């Protein structure tokens, strides 16, 4: 079994240079030079998925495009309206 030999990570003047470099190089060869990342994830919004009939989804998408809004925005607005009618 061969060991992964770590190489020194070159310095980059921009993020684009870094991306281009790793398009042709193996990240594993530079793993020990990578800085440790610390971050927290705080998810407050939940996404709920619902199945839609294909024809209905296509129609909704077309209407949303015509209004220059996302399908999600259109669906949420229409559902809020319908719910308000029921209250």
Secondary structure, 3 states (H helix, E strand, C coil): CCCCCCCCCCCCCCHHHHHHHHHCCCHHHHHHHCCCCCCCCCCCCCCCCCCCCHHHHHHHHHHHHHHCCCHHHHHHHHHHHHHHHHC
